[in-house]
Amino acid sequence: MITKPHTKILRVGMYLAEVDIELIKTADEWSPYLSLADAEKLDQVRAALCQDDLKTASQFARIYHLTPIAV
């Protein structure tokens, strides 16, 4: 089993979050995959952004506000 750091990007509404996770690589066909803790972290960030709870989301990720520049 090999772990590799990875940054997962989530977009929820006008917010973008960069979440640091580890991909787990193994010899089986399901590889690479996330640990349960990393999957829960992604779910927590997504739920916090849906509720506009930037304080909670920023505990697990880097948060950006997206601003459209052209229509």
Buried (B, 14 or more C-beta within 10 A) or exposed (E): EEEEEEEBEBEBEEBBBEBEBBBBEEEEEEEEEBEEEBEEBBEBBBEBBEEEBBEBBEEBBEBEEEEEEEE
